[in-house]
Amino acid sequence: MAKHPVVHFEIGCRELSKTREFYSKLFDWEFNDFFQVAEKSAGLAGHLTSLGHEPHNYTIFYVQVEDVAAAIAKAAGLGGKKLVGPVTIPTGTFAWIQDPERNTVGLWKQA
């Protein structure tokens, strides 16, 4: 297994039901009631989300790390910056960083 695999993706939107319908019809993805994409249908776990604030529309992938805070510090030392987090949720801890070219990447550590 890769040391830091891509483990999750997220698609931000304003209208969850409309977005779920689009991806269901486009790619035959299956969703549960929490707008999570079945890994068996997308090849990778993912979900749709509506934050209720900016950014409304975005796509992001999450890279598994051993220590979210340490990965944020390493990114900053390489010219990146912290955007969000670390944030602990029941299933783990995540953060968003920005690389020197302003691309947003998620960091993830499973609980």
Steps between C-alpha positions, in 0.01 A plus 500: 500500500615854428639690797261791446210375285210710377219367719195722451348767281243771562283701263357822637171634369203717590227245421580152628204318342553657158873420512436142613256453212758634251779263609262206541385539141842592355714229663241259652640584845302372797447730800374436851266733691798707619611580142798264531609333177532123518866408452398205283335734250761781496819300570578723797296613798355848462209726582306808400475790740327835527689720744247783503780753443792560263639303335173366363641319197825310523659160459769369729687177561638387834843345557553272798766622743627375836477839673280777359665784696848384398394480134363856520831620646696316230282654227559847648875437501479413130317821408142381551252623756229374733143580397291293745572287802599272638136411564409186694177322408375160622675309219835680509681832457523710184648826377521697176830637379592709200808425292722783367288510180180549710359149445303371797578150630341319793693316768340207684580277797254224583383485862 
